[in-house]
Amino acid sequence: MPKSLSTPSKRSAPTNGIQKNMLIEYMEQNPKLRAGTFSPDFTFKNAQTLWEIITIKLNAVPGGAKKDDWRMWRKIEIIEEKAQKSPTLLGPDAEVVADDHKFYSIPAPGGKTKRQRFQTSLELSKQMVNQVEYQNNFTNEYYIKKMEYLEHKIKHEDKMLEVAKENLEISKENLKIMKENLRVNSSILNILAKK
């Protein structure tokens, strides 16, 4: 009976080169399995059957890692990546890099490799960043123009307020003059009325 993925088990040994090459060839022959997407003509049950077939073949390789559960082989990319890390900081050897390149170059049903999908995703991300920067610049320019307009409007309104204050002072002076003229005219009328 296969072990459950949730039950802890001791660490599995890394795959050997033969197993890795077999898995690469198998994935090249089964692009729908490689893509990991399901459809009416390729269900989870189909994928499970294919994984069980390759598990039997991979476990039969002498000297290779043995996986009790077919689901463990799905994680081969992660397992291999960890196994390839070099303790000398020089990185993996050229053969491992070539195998990895071959593994990541397997086309999915859409016709693009994992690397091409990543590059497309990266280009789309750059376009989105450029678009956001453009929108930010446009928005910033809009707000700068709006602030300049409001500053101009405030200055204009301040000038209008100063003019209104000056006119008010002039009106007050005119009112004083008119009151004085009215007082003088009243005095003249009183003098004339007494005669």
Backbone as JSON Lines, residues from 0, in Angstrom:
{"i":0,"aa":"M","n":[0.85,-1.19,0.0],"ca":[0.0,0.0,0.0],"c":[0.89,1.24,0.0]}
{"i":1,"aa":"P","n":[0.62,2.22,-0.89],"ca":[1.47,3.41,-0.96],"c":[1.32,4.28,0.27]}
{"i":2,"aa":"K","n":[2.42,4.95,0.63],"ca":[2.39,5.86,1.76],"c":[1.62,7.12,1.38]}
{"i":3,"aa":"S","n":[0.95,7.67,2.34],"ca":[0.23,8.93,2.11],"c":[1.25,10.06,2.1]}
{"i":4,"aa":"L","n":[0.93,11.1,1.35],"ca":[1.84,12.25,1.3],"c":[1.89,12.97,2.64]}
{"i":5,"aa":"S","n":[0.84,12.84,3.43],"ca":[0.8,13.55,4.7],"c":[1.57,12.83,5.81]}
{"i":6,"aa":"T","n":[1.84,11.53,5.65],"ca":[2.58,10.81,6.68],"c":[4.06,11.06,6.48]}
{"i":7,"aa":"P","n":[4.75,11.39,7.58],"ca":[6.18,11.67,7.44],"c":[6.95,10.41,7.07]}
{"i":8,"aa":"S","n":[7.88,10.57,6.17],"ca":[8.73,9.45,5.8],"c":[10.16,9.97,5.75]}
{"i":9,"aa":"K","n":[11.11,9.05,5.77],"ca":[12.47,9.51,5.72],"c":[12.75,10.08,4.33]}
{"i":10,"aa":"R","n":[13.74,10.91,4.28],"ca":[14.07,11.63,3.05],"c":[14.43,10.65,1.95]}
{"i":11,"aa":"S","n":[13.83,10.87,0.76],"ca":[14.11,9.96,-0.35],"c":[15.42,10.34,-1.01]}
{"i":12,"aa":"A","n":[16.08,9.34,-1.55],"ca":[17.36,9.57,-2.21],"c":[17.13,10.31,-3.52]}
{"i":13,"aa":"P","n":[18.1,11.11,-3.95],"ca":[17.93,11.8,-5.23],"c":[17.94,10.8,-6.38]}
{"i":14,"aa":"T","n":[17.29,11.18,-7.45],"ca":[17.24,10.3,-8.61],"c":[18.6,10.23,-9.27]}
{"i":15,"aa":"N","n":[18.86,9.13,-9.96],"ca":[20.12,9.05,-10.68],"c":[19.9,9.56,-12.11]}
{"i":16,"aa":"G","n":[20.97,9.65,-12.88],"ca":[20.9,10.2,-14.24],"c":[19.98,9.41,-15.16]}
{"i":17,"aa":"I","n":[19.98,8.08,-15.02],"ca":[19.14,7.24,-15.88],"c":[17.67,7.55,-15.61]}
{"i":18,"aa":"Q","n":[17.31,7.62,-14.35],"ca":[15.91,7.92,-14.0],"c":[15.5,9.3,-14.51]}
{"i":19,"aa":"K","n":[16.4,10.25,-14.34],"ca":[16.07,11.61,-14.79],"c":[15.87,11.63,-16.3]}
{"i":20,"aa":"N","n":[16.75,10.98,-17.04],"ca":[16.61,10.94,-18.5],"c":[15.32,10.22,-18.92]}
{"i":21,"aa":"M","n":[15.0,9.13,-18.2],"ca":[13.75,8.42,-18.51],"c":[12.55,9.33,-18.28]}
{"i":22,"aa":"L","n":[12.59,10.07,-17.19],"ca":[11.49,10.97,-16.86],"c":[11.38,12.09,-17.9]}
{"i":23,"aa":"I","n":[12.52,12.63,-18.33],"ca":[12.51,13.68,-19.36],"c":[11.89,13.16,-20.65]}
{"i":24,"aa":"E","n":[12.32,11.98,-21.08],"ca":[11.77,11.39,-22.31],"c":[10.28,11.13,-22.17]}
{"i":25,"aa":"Y","n":[9.87,10.63,-21.0],"ca":[8.46,10.34,-20.77],"c":[7.63,11.62,-20.82]}
{"i":26,"aa":"M","n":[8.17,12.69,-20.24],"ca":[7.45,13.97,-20.25],"c":[7.38,14.54,-21.67]}
{"i":27,"aa":"E","n":[8.44,14.33,-22.46],"ca":[8.41,14.78,-23.86],"c":[7.34,14.04,-24.64]}
{"i":28,"aa":"Q","n":[7.14,12.77,-24.33],"ca":[6.14,11.96,-25.03],"c":[4.72,12.26,-24.54]}
{"i":29,"aa":"N","n":[4.59,12.84,-23.36],"ca":[3.27,13.13,-22.77],"c":[3.16,14.61,-22.39]}
{"i":30,"aa":"P","n":[3.04,15.49,-23.37],"ca":[3.02,16.92,-23.07],"c":[1.83,17.35,-22.21]}
{"i":31,"aa":"K","n":[0.71,16.64,-22.3],"ca":[-0.45,17.0,-21.47],"c":[-0.14,16.73,-20.0]}
{"i":32,"aa":"L","n":[0.61,15.67,-19.75],"ca":[1.02,15.35,-18.39],"c":[1.99,16.42,-17.89]}
{"i":33,"aa":"R","n":[2.89,16.83,-18.75],"ca":[3.88,17.86,-18.4],"c":[3.2,19.19,-18.09]}
{"i":34,"aa":"A","n":[2.15,19.52,-18.85],"ca":[1.46,20.8,-18.65],"c":[0.72,20.82,-17.32]}
{"i":35,"aa":"G","n":[0.26,19.66,-16.87],"ca":[-0.42,19.59,-15.59],"c":[-1.83,20.16,-15.6]}
{"i":36,"aa":"T","n":[-2.42,20.3,-16.77],"ca":[-3.8,20.8,-16.85],"c":[-4.71,19.68,-17.31]}
{"i":37,"aa":"F","n":[-5.93,19.72,-16.83],"ca":[-6.89,18.67,-17.16],"c":[-7.97,19.22,-18.08]}
{"i":38,"aa":"S","n":[-8.52,18.32,-18.88],"ca":[-9.58,18.69,-19.83],"c":[-10.49,17.47,-19.96]}
{"i":39,"aa":"P","n":[-11.58,17.6,-20.73],"ca":[-12.46,16.44,-20.89],"c":[-11.76,15.21,-21.49]}
{"i":40,"aa":"D","n":[-10.76,15.45,-22.36],"ca":[-10.07,14.31,-22.98],"c":[-8.8,13.91,-22.21]}
{"i":41,"aa":"F","n":[-8.42,14.66,-21.16],"ca":[-7.28,14.29,-20.33],"c":[-7.63,14.63,-18.88]}
{"i":42,"aa":"T","n":[-8.1,13.61,-18.16],"ca":[-8.59,13.8,-16.8],"c":[-7.5,13.48,-15.78]}
{"i":43,"aa":"F","n":[-7.81,13.74,-14.52],"ca":[-6.89,13.41,-13.43],"c":[-6.61,11.91,-13.42]}
{"i":44,"aa":"K","n":[-7.62,11.12,-13.7],"ca":[-7.47,9.66,-13.73],"c":[-6.46,9.25,-14.81]}
{"i":45,"aa":"N","n":[-6.54,9.9,-16.0],"ca":[-5.56,9.62,-17.06],"c":[-4.15,9.95,-16.58]}
{"i":46,"aa":"A","n":[-4.01,11.11,-15.95],"ca":[-2.7,11.53,-15.46],"c":[-2.18,10.57,-14.41]}
{"i":47,"aa":"Q","n":[-3.05,10.15,-13.51],"ca":[-2.65,9.21,-12.46],"c":[-2.16,7.91,-13.07]}
{"i":48,"aa":"T","n":[-2.86,7.41,-14.07],"ca":[-2.46,6.16,-14.73],"c":[-1.08,6.32,-15.37]}
{"i":49,"aa":"L","n":[-0.86,7.45,-16.06],"ca":[0.45,7.68,-16.69],"c":[1.55,7.77,-15.64]}
{"i":50,"aa":"W","n":[1.28,8.44,-14.52],"ca":[2.28,8.54,-13.46],"c":[2.57,7.17,-12.84]}
{"i":51,"aa":"E","n":[1.55,6.36,-12.68],"ca":[1.76,5.03,-12.12],"c":[2.62,4.18,-13.05]}
{"i":52,"aa":"I","n":[2.41,4.32,-14.37],"ca":[3.21,3.56,-15.34],"c":[4.68,3.96,-15.25]}
{"i":53,"aa":"I","n":[4.95,5.28,-15.26],"ca":[6.36,5.71,-15.21],"c":[6.98,5.41,-13.84]}
{"i":54,"aa":"T","n":[6.18,5.41,-12.79],"ca":[6.7,5.08,-11.46],"c":[7.23,3.66,-11.43]}
{"i":55,"aa":"I","n":[6.5,2.74,-12.01],"ca":[6.94,1.34,-12.07],"c":[8.26,1.25,-12.84]}
{"i":56,"aa":"K","n":[8.33,1.96,-13.98],"ca":[9.56,1.92,-14.79],"c":[10.73,2.56,-14.05]}
{"i":57,"aa":"L","n":[10.49,3.71,-13.41],"ca":[11.57,4.41,-12.71],"c":[12.05,3.63,-11.49]}
{"i":58,"aa":"N","n":[11.13,3.02,-10.77],"ca":[11.51,2.23,-9.6],"c":[12.28,0.97,-9.99]}
{"i":59,"aa":"A","n":[12.12,0.52,-11.23],"ca":[12.81,-0.69,-11.7],"c":[14.27,-0.43,-12.08]}
{"i":60,"aa":"V","n":[14.68,0.83,-12.16],"ca":[16.06,1.15,-12.53],"c":[16.98,0.76,-11.37]}
{"i":61,"aa":"P","n":[17.99,-0.08,-11.65],"ca":[18.89,-0.51,-10.58],"c":[19.73,0.68,-10.07]}
{"i":62,"aa":"G","n":[19.86,0.76,-8.76],"ca":[20.68,1.81,-8.15],"c":[20.0,3.16,-8.08]}
{"i":63,"aa":"G","n":[18.79,3.24,-8.54],"ca":[18.08,4.52,-8.52],"c":[17.21,4.66,-7.29]}
{"i":64,"aa":"A","n":[16.67,5.85,-7.13],"ca":[15.77,6.11,-6.01],"c":[14.48,5.33,-6.2]}
{"i":65,"aa":"K","n":[13.91,4.89,-5.1],"ca":[12.64,4.16,-5.15],"c":[11.59,5.02,-4.47]}
{"i":66,"aa":"K","n":[10.53,5.29,-5.17],"ca":[9.42,6.07,-4.63],"c":[8.24,5.14,-4.46]}
{"i":67,"aa":"D","n":[7.74,5.05,-3.23],"ca":[6.6,4.17,-2.96],"c":[5.31,4.7,-3.57]}
{"i":68,"aa":"D","n":[5.2,5.99,-3.66],"ca":[3.97,6.62,-4.13],"c":[4.24,7.35,-5.45]}
{"i":69,"aa":"W","n":[3.39,7.15,-6.44],"ca":[3.58,7.77,-7.75],"c":[3.61,9.29,-7.66]}
{"i":70,"aa":"R","n":[2.94,9.88,-6.64],"ca":[2.9,11.35,-6.51],"c":[4.27,11.93,-6.2]}
{"i":71,"aa":"M","n":[5.15,11.12,-5.65],"ca":[6.49,11.61,-5.33],"c":[7.28,11.95,-6.59]}
{"i":72,"aa":"W","n":[7.0,11.25,-7.69],"ca":[7.73,11.52,-8.93],"c":[7.29,12.84,-9.56]}
{"i":73,"aa":"R","n":[6.11,13.34,-9.19],"ca":[5.66,14.63,-9.72],"c":[6.54,15.76,-9.21]}
{"i":74,"aa":"K","n":[7.15,15.55,-8.08],"ca":[7.97,16.59,-7.47],"c":[9.43,16.5,-7.91]}
{"i":75,"aa":"I","n":[9.68,15.82,-9.0],"ca":[11.07,15.58,-9.43],"c":[11.84,16.87,-9.67]}
{"i":76,"aa":"E","n":[11.18,17.9,-10.17],"ca":[11.89,19.16,-10.42],"c":[12.46,19.7,-9.12]}
{"i":77,"aa":"I","n":[11.66,19.7,-8.06],"ca":[12.11,20.23,-6.78],"c":[13.18,19.33,-6.18]}
{"i":78,"aa":"I","n":[12.96,18.02,-6.24],"ca":[13.92,17.07,-5.68],"c":[15.26,17.2,-6.4]}
{"i":79,"aa":"E","n":[15.22,17.25,-7.73],"ca":[16.46,17.36,-8.5],"c":[17.14,18.7,-8.24]}
{"i":80,"aa":"E","n":[16.38,19.75,-8.12],"ca":[16.96,21.07,-7.89],"c":[17.73,21.07,-6.57]}
{"i":81,"aa":"K","n":[17.15,20.48,-5.52],"ca":[17.82,20.41,-4.23],"c":[19.05,19.5,-4.3]}
{"i":82,"aa":"A","n":[18.93,18.4,-5.02],"ca":[20.04,17.44,-5.09],"c":[21.21,18.01,-5.87]}
{"i":83,"aa":"Q","n":[20.95,18.95,-6.79],"ca":[22.01,19.47,-7.65],"c":[22.8,20.6,-7.02]}
{"i":84,"aa":"K","n":[22.33,21.16,-5.93],"ca":[23.05,22.27,-5.32],"c":[24.44,21.81,-4.92]}
{"i":85,"aa":"S","n":[25.42,22.57,-5.34],"ca":[26.81,22.19,-5.1],"c":[27.31,22.78,-3.78]}
{"i":86,"aa":"P","n":[28.01,21.99,-2.98],"ca":[28.54,22.51,-1.72],"c":[29.76,23.41,-1.93]}
{"i":87,"aa":"T","n":[30.29,23.49,-3.15],"ca":[31.52,24.26,-3.4],"c":[31.26,25.65,-3.93]}
{"i":88,"aa":"L","n":[30.03,26.07,-4.03],"ca":[29.62,27.37,-4.57],"c":[29.93,27.53,-6.05]}
{"i":89,"aa":"L","n":[30.41,26.48,-6.69],"ca":[30.69,26.56,-8.12],"c":[29.46,26.22,-8.94]}
{"i":90,"aa":"G","n":[28.43,25.73,-8.32],"ca":[27.21,25.39,-9.03],"c":[27.27,23.99,-9.6]}
{"i":91,"aa":"P","n":[26.19,23.56,-10.25],"ca":[26.14,22.22,-10.82],"c":[27.07,22.09,-12.02]}
{"i":92,"aa":"D","n":[27.45,20.85,-12.31],"ca":[28.35,20.65,-13.44],"c":[27.6,20.82,-14.77]}
{"i":93,"aa":"A","n":[28.35,20.87,-15.86],"ca":[27.77,21.16,-17.18],"c":[26.75,20.12,-17.61]}
{"i":94,"aa":"E","n":[26.97,18.86,-17.24],"ca":[26.03,17.8,-17.63],"c":[24.67,18.01,-16.97]}
{"i":95,"aa":"V","n":[24.7,18.38,-15.7],"ca":[23.45,18.65,-14.97],"c":[22.73,19.84,-15.59]}
{"i":96,"aa":"V","n":[23.48,20.89,-15.92],"ca":[22.88,22.08,-16.54],"c":[22.26,21.72,-17.88]}
{"i":97,"aa":"A","n":[22.94,20.88,-18.67],"ca":[22.4,20.47,-19.97],"c":[21.12,19.67,-19.78]}
{"i":98,"aa":"D","n":[21.1,18.76,-18.78],"ca":[19.89,17.99,-18.5],"c":[18.74,18.91,-18.09]}
{"i":99,"aa":"D","n":[19.06,19.88,-17.24],"ca":[18.02,20.83,-16.81],"c":[17.49,21.62,-17.99]}
{"i":100,"aa":"H","n":[18.4,22.06,-18.86],"ca":[17.97,22.81,-20.03],"c":[17.03,21.96,-20.89]}
{"i":101,"aa":"K","n":[17.38,20.69,-21.05],"ca":[16.52,19.79,-21.83],"c":[15.17,19.62,-21.14]}
{"i":102,"aa":"F","n":[15.21,19.47,-19.81],"ca":[13.97,19.27,-19.04],"c":[13.05,20.48,-19.16]}
{"i":103,"aa":"Y","n":[13.6,21.69,-19.05],"ca":[12.78,22.9,-19.11],"c":[12.43,23.3,-20.54]}
{"i":104,"aa":"S","n":[13.02,22.63,-21.51],"ca":[12.73,22.94,-22.91],"c":[11.63,22.07,-23.5]}
{"i":105,"aa":"I","n":[11.05,21.19,-22.7],"ca":[9.96,20.34,-23.19],"c":[8.74,21.21,-23.43]}
{"i":106,"aa":"P","n":[8.21,21.23,-24.66],"ca":[7.05,22.1,-24.9],"c":[5.78,21.55,-24.26]}
{"i":107,"aa":"A","n":[4.97,22.45,-23.78],"ca":[3.65,22.11,-23.25],"c":[2.67,22.1,-24.41]}
{"i":108,"aa":"P","n":[1.4,21.68,-24.18],"ca":[0.43,21.64,-25.28],"c":[0.27,22.96,-26.02]}
{"i":109,"aa":"G","n":[0.5,24.08,-25.35],"ca":[0.38,25.38,-26.01],"c":[1.54,25.66,-26.96]}
{"i":110,"aa":"G","n":[2.56,24.81,-26.94],"ca":[3.69,24.97,-27.85],"c":[4.83,25.77,-27.25]}
{"i":111,"aa":"K","n":[4.67,26.31,-26.05],"ca":[5.73,27.11,-25.44],"c":[6.41,26.29,-24.34]}
{"i":112,"aa":"T","n":[7.72,26.48,-24.21],"ca":[8.46,25.82,-23.14],"c":[8.27,26.61,-21.85]}
{"i":113,"aa":"K","n":[8.67,25.99,-20.77],"ca":[8.55,26.66,-19.47],"c":[9.34,27.97,-19.49]}
{"i":114,"aa":"R","n":[10.52,27.94,-20.09],"ca":[11.36,29.13,-20.18],"c":[10.68,30.21,-21.01]}
{"i":115,"aa":"Q","n":[10.05,29.82,-22.14],"ca":[9.35,30.79,-22.99],"c":[8.15,31.38,-22.26]}
{"i":116,"aa":"R","n":[7.43,30.53,-21.52],"ca":[6.28,31.04,-20.76],"c":[6.75,32.03,-19.7]}
{"i":117,"aa":"F","n":[7.9,31.75,-19.07],"ca":[8.44,32.67,-18.08],"c":[8.84,33.98,-18.74]}
{"i":118,"aa":"Q","n":[9.51,33.9,-19.91],"ca":[9.92,35.12,-20.6],"c":[8.71,35.93,-21.03]}
{"i":119,"aa":"T","n":[7.66,35.26,-21.52],"ca":[6.43,35.96,-21.9],"c":[5.83,36.63,-20.68]}
{"i":120,"aa":"S","n":[5.8,35.91,-19.57],"ca":[5.26,36.47,-18.33],"c":[6.08,37.67,-17.87]}
{"i":121,"aa":"L","n":[7.4,37.55,-18.0],"ca":[8.29,38.65,-17.63],"c":[8.05,39.87,-18.5]}
{"i":122,"aa":"E","n":[7.9,39.65,-19.82],"ca":[7.64,40.76,-20.73],"c":[6.3,41.43,-20.41]}
{"i":123,"aa":"L","n":[5.28,40.62,-20.11],"ca":[3.97,41.18,-19.74],"c":[4.08,41.99,-18.45]}
{"i":124,"aa":"S","n":[4.87,41.48,-17.51],"ca":[5.06,42.21,-16.25],"c":[5.74,43.55,-16.51]}
{"i":125,"aa":"K","n":[6.77,43.55,-17.38],"ca":[7.45,44.8,-17.71],"c":[6.49,45.77,-18.38]}
{"i":126,"aa":"Q","n":[5.64,45.26,-19.29],"ca":[4.66,46.12,-19.95],"c":[3.7,46.71,-18.94]}
{"i":127,"aa":"M","n":[3.27,45.88,-17.98],"ca":[2.34,46.38,-16.96],"c":[3.01,47.45,-16.1]}
{"i":128,"aa":"V","n":[4.29,47.22,-15.74],"ca":[5.02,48.22,-14.95],"c":[5.14,49.51,-15.74]}
{"i":129,"aa":"N","n":[5.48,49.4,-17.05],"ca":[5.58,50.6,-17.88],"c":[4.25,51.33,-17.96]}
{"i":130,"aa":"Q","n":[3.17,50.57,-18.1],"ca":[1.84,51.18,-18.18],"c":[1.49,51.89,-16.87]}
{"i":131,"aa":"V","n":[1.8,51.24,-15.75],"ca":[1.53,51.86,-14.45],"c":[2.37,53.13,-14.29]}
{"i":132,"aa":"E","n":[3.66,53.06,-14.7],"ca":[4.51,54.24,-14.62],"c":[3.96,55.36,-15.49]}
{"i":133,"aa":"Y","n":[3.5,55.02,-16.71],"ca":[2.91,56.02,-17.61],"c":[1.68,56.64,-16.96]}
{"i":134,"aa":"Q","n":[0.81,55.78,-16.39],"ca":[-0.4,56.29,-15.74],"c":[-0.04,57.16,-14.55]}
{"i":135,"aa":"N","n":[0.98,56.74,-13.79],"ca":[1.41,57.55,-12.64],"c":[1.95,58.9,-13.11]}
{"i":136,"aa":"N","n":[2.77,58.88,-14.18],"ca":[3.3,60.13,-14.72],"c":[2.16,61.02,-15.21]}
{"i":137,"aa":"F","n":[1.21,60.41,-15.93],"ca":[0.07,61.17,-16.44],"c":[-0.72,61.75,-15.28]}
{"i":138,"aa":"T","n":[-0.97,60.9,-14.27],"ca":[-1.72,61.35,-13.1],"c":[-0.95,62.45,-12.37]}
{"i":139,"aa":"N","n":[0.36,62.25,-12.2],"ca":[1.18,63.27,-11.55],"c":[1.14,64.58,-12.32]}
{"i":140,"aa":"E","n":[1.28,64.51,-13.65],"ca":[1.23,65.72,-14.47],"c":[-0.13,66.39,-14.33]}
{"i":141,"aa":"Y","n":[-1.19,65.59,-14.31],"ca":[-2.54,66.14,-14.16],"c":[-2.66,66.9,-12.84]}
{"i":142,"aa":"Y","n":[-2.19,66.26,-11.76],"ca":[-2.31,66.91,-10.46],"c":[-1.38,68.12,-10.34]}
{"i":143,"aa":"I","n":[-0.22,68.05,-10.97],"ca":[0.68,69.21,-10.98],"c":[0.0,70.38,-11.69]}
{"i":144,"aa":"K","n":[-0.58,70.1,-12.87],"ca":[-1.29,71.15,-13.62],"c":[-2.47,71.69,-12.81]}
{"i":145,"aa":"K","n":[-3.19,70.78,-12.16],"ca":[-4.34,71.21,-11.36],"c":[-3.88,72.08,-10.2]}
{"i":146,"aa":"M","n":[-2.77,71.7,-9.54],"ca":[-2.25,72.51,-8.44],"c":[-1.78,73.87,-8.94]}
{"i":147,"aa":"E","n":[-1.11,73.89,-10.11],"ca":[-0.68,75.16,-10.68],"c":[-1.89,76.04,-10.97]}
{"i":148,"aa":"Y","n":[-2.94,75.45,-11.52],"ca":[-4.16,76.2,-11.81],"c":[-4.77,76.75,-10.53]}
{"i":149,"aa":"L","n":[-4.84,75.89,-9.49],"ca":[-5.42,76.34,-8.23],"c":[-4.57,77.43,-7.58]}
{"i":150,"aa":"E","n":[-3.24,77.3,-7.67],"ca":[-2.36,78.35,-7.14],"c":[-2.6,79.65,-7.89]}
{"i":151,"aa":"H","n":[-2.71,79.57,-9.21],"ca":[-2.98,80.76,-10.02],"c":[-4.34,81.36,-9.63]}
{"i":152,"aa":"K","n":[-5.32,80.48,-9.46],"ca":[-6.66,80.94,-9.09],"c":[-6.64,81.61,-7.72]}
{"i":153,"aa":"I","n":[-5.9,81.02,-6.78],"ca":[-5.8,81.61,-5.44],"c":[-5.12,82.98,-5.51]}
{"i":154,"aa":"K","n":[-4.01,83.06,-6.3],"ca":[-3.33,84.35,-6.45],"c":[-4.27,85.38,-7.06]}
{"i":155,"aa":"H","n":[-5.03,84.96,-8.08],"ca":[-5.98,85.86,-8.72],"c":[-7.04,86.3,-7.72]}
{"i":156,"aa":"E","n":[-7.55,85.34,-6.95],"ca":[-8.58,85.67,-5.95],"c":[-8.0,86.55,-4.85]}
{"i":157,"aa":"D","n":[-6.72,86.32,-4.48],"ca":[-6.07,87.19,-3.5],"c":[-5.97,88.62,-4.02]}
{"i":158,"aa":"K","n":[-5.6,88.76,-5.31],"ca":[-5.52,90.09,-5.92],"c":[-6.9,90.74,-5.94]}
{"i":159,"aa":"M","n":[-7.91,89.94,-6.3],"ca":[-9.28,90.47,-6.33],"c":[-9.7,90.91,-4.93]}
{"i":160,"aa":"L","n":[-9.3,90.15,-3.92],"ca":[-9.62,90.5,-2.54],"c":[-8.92,91.8,-2.14]}
{"i":161,"aa":"E","n":[-7.65,91.95,-2.54],"ca":[-6.92,93.19,-2.26],"c":[-7.6,94.38,-2.93]}
{"i":162,"aa":"V","n":[-8.0,94.19,-4.19],"ca":[-8.69,95.27,-4.92],"c":[-10.01,95.59,-4.23]}
{"i":163,"aa":"A","n":[-10.72,94.55,-3.79],"ca":[-11.99,94.78,-3.1],"c":[-11.76,95.54,-1.79]}
{"i":164,"aa":"K","n":[-10.68,95.18,-1.05],"ca":[-10.36,95.89,0.19],"c":[-10.03,97.36,-0.1]}
{"i":165,"aa":"E","n":[-9.23,97.59,-1.17],"ca":[-8.9,98.96,-1.55],"c":[-10.16,99.73,-1.92]}
{"i":166,"aa":"N","n":[-11.04,99.08,-2.69],"ca":[-12.31,99.73,-3.06],"c":[-13.15,100.03,-1.83]}
{"i":167,"aa":"L","n":[-13.13,99.13,-0.86],"ca":[-13.88,99.35,0.37],"c":[-13.32,100.56,1.12]}
{"i":168,"aa":"E","n":[-11.99,100.64,1.19],"ca":[-11.36,101.79,1.86],"c":[-11.71,103.09,1.12]}
{"i":169,"aa":"I","n":[-11.67,103.04,-0.21],"ca":[-12.03,104.23,-1.01],"c":[-13.49,104.59,-0.76]}
{"i":170,"aa":"S","n":[-14.34,103.57,-0.71],"ca":[-15.77,103.82,-0.46],"c":[-15.97,104.43,0.92]}
{"i":171,"aa":"K","n":[-15.21,103.95,1.92],"ca":[-15.3,104.52,3.26],"c":[-14.88,105.99,3.25]}
{"i":172,"aa":"E","n":[-13.79,106.27,2.52],"ca":[-13.31,107.66,2.41],"c":[-14.36,108.52,1.72]}
{"i":173,"aa":"N","n":[-14.94,107.97,0.63],"ca":[-15.98,108.71,-0.1],"c":[-17.18,108.95,0.8]}
{"i":174,"aa":"L","n":[-17.54,107.96,1.61],"ca":[-18.66,108.1,2.52],"c":[-18.38,109.2,3.55]}
{"i":175,"aa":"K","n":[-17.14,109.23,4.07],"ca":[-16.76,110.29,5.01],"c":[-16.88,111.66,4.35]}
{"i":176,"aa":"I","n":[-16.37,111.72,3.09],"ca":[-16.44,112.99,2.35],"c":[-17.89,113.38,2.13]}
{"i":177,"aa":"M","n":[-18.7,112.41,1.76],"ca":[-20.12,112.7,1.51],"c":[-20.81,113.15,2.8]}
{"i":178,"aa":"K","n":[-20.49,112.53,3.93],"ca":[-21.06,112.94,5.22],"c":[-20.64,114.37,5.56]}
{"i":179,"aa":"E","n":[-19.35,114.63,5.3],"ca":[-18.84,115.98,5.57],"c":[-19.53,116.99,4.67]}
{"i":180,"aa":"N","n":[-19.7,116.61,3.37],"ca":[-20.4,117.51,2.43],"c":[-21.85,117.7,2.88]}
{"i":181,"aa":"L","n":[-22.48,116.65,3.33],"ca":[-23.86,116.73,3.79],"c":[-23.95,117.65,5.03]}
{"i":182,"aa":"R","n":[-23.02,117.52,5.94],"ca":[-22.99,118.37,7.13],"c":[-22.79,119.84,6.75]}
{"i":183,"aa":"V","n":[-21.84,120.04,5.79],"ca":[-21.58,121.41,5.33],"c":[-22.83,121.97,4.65]}
{"i":184,"aa":"N","n":[-23.44,121.16,3.78],"ca":[-24.64,121.62,3.06],"c":[-25.78,121.88,4.06]}
{"i":185,"aa":"S","n":[-25.89,121.07,5.1],"ca":[-26.92,121.3,6.12],"c":[-26.68,122.63,6.84]}
{"i":186,"aa":"S","n":[-25.43,122.87,7.15],"ca":[-25.07,124.12,7.82],"c":[-25.4,125.32,6.94]}
{"i":187,"aa":"I","n":[-25.08,125.19,5.64],"ca":[-25.36,126.28,4.69],"c":[-26.86,126.49,4.6]}
{"i":188,"aa":"L","n":[-27.62,125.42,4.53],"ca":[-29.08,125.54,4.44],"c":[-29.65,126.17,5.72]}
{"i":189,"aa":"N","n":[-29.1,125.81,6.85],"ca":[-29.56,126.41,8.12],"c":[-29.27,127.91,8.14]}
{"i":190,"aa":"I","n":[-28.11,128.31,7.65],"ca":[-27.74,129.72,7.62],"c":[-28.68,130.46,6.67]}
{"i":191,"aa":"L","n":[-28.92,129.88,5.51],"ca":[-29.8,130.52,4.53],"c":[-31.24,130.56,5.04]}
{"i":192,"aa":"A","n":[-31.64,129.61,5.77],"ca":[-33.01,129.57,6.28],"c":[-33.2,130.64,7.36]}
{"i":193,"aa":"K","n":[-32.17,130.98,8.08],"ca":[-32.27,131.98,9.13],"c":[-32.32,133.38,8.53]}
{"i":194,"aa":"K","n":[-31.88,133.6,7.4],"ca":[-31.87,134.92,6.79],"c":[-33.17,135.2,6.24]}
